[in-house]
Amino acid sequence: MKNWKAIGSSRFAVVGALLLVGALWGSSFPLVAVAAPTLGAVGTTHGRFIVAALVLALITASSRSTWRAVGHRFSAFLLLAALNVAGPLTLVATAIVGLNSSTASILNATTPMFTVFVAAFWLRQKITWRKLSGVAIGIVGVSVLVGGIPSAIDSHAMLAIGASLTAALLYAVGGVYARKSFQDTPPMTLALGQQLAAVALLMPVSAVAPPPGPITVGPLIAVAALGLGATAGGYLVYFWIIRQAGPVAASAVTLLVPISASAIGVLWLNEPVTFALVGGLVIILAGVGLLLDLPPTRDPLRRVAPGRAASADKRPVSG
């Protein structure tokens, strides 16, 4: 009976964490829409990383073990940051400027589709007919969404769409890389190392890509909110989910992000509500729903013989 209570409690915690990250990351899309036209895609992304790194550095200031762990594997954190934040978030900011926050967030929901194939290649997870069906339905949803974009599909819009989908691919690779290479790393260490590495990666890019417009208070407040909530807080919880349930289950957060992002974009930024927006969202979420099978979390959910506990803990958790 105790084991079943642990299973229910752990699953509830994972679902609750997904809801929290979905809300935090969903709010980031309209905030980027406010900041990026003034600060630029690179400036907005770099700014949120600087804020997040400062917040996490203050939290971990007295933890020598955390800083030693980050320093010891900083080259690995550079790769993680490139795949998981610096690359995709800069692309997302670029896409939001070219499209709008609602459309960009829905395209971001294709992340689990990419994660299925990346996890199959890297973690040797099985691709089932259910997952293939989910990918096919998701592609239909993307087609409906893109086909109904109010503005003309010119080269600029196509580049923005390509940026969104490339960001989703990078998120997929980054999530699997985090699971494979940092499986036993505490979420706080992961979040701190990733943000410090991301700040370092974007320094030379920011030097050659200055803000396109005069800096005002509104965009700066938006960047501060992005760094504190969506970046520092969001990635702390996200890495905890990856550690507990694996990368495919963690990518389920993209089911929730477009819902909150689209709602905020429509209510706050007066973005249009179209049949393609709603239809594309519903179809993509239906496809992604077929891809997700929330796995048991780590130790509390595994019923193994005492003699096999150590070896069982080393096996990767499938998503």
Secondary structure, 3 states (H helix, E strand, C coil): CHHHHHHHHHHHHHHHHHHHHHHHHHHHHHHHHHHHHHHHHHHHHHHHHHHHHHHHHHHCCCCHHHHHHHHHCHHHHHHHHHHHHHHHHHHHHHHHHHCCHHHHHHHHCCHHHHHHHHHHHHCCCCCCHHHHHHHHHHHHHHHHHHHCCCCCCCHHHHHHHHHHHHHHHHHHHHHHHHHHHCCCCCHHHHHHHHHHHHHHHHHHHHHHCCCCCCCCHHHHHHHHHHHHHHHHHHHHHHHHHHHHHCHHHHCCHHHHHHHHHHHHHHHHHCCCCCHHHHHHHHHHHHHHHHHCCCCCCCHHHCCCCHHHHHHHHCCCCCC
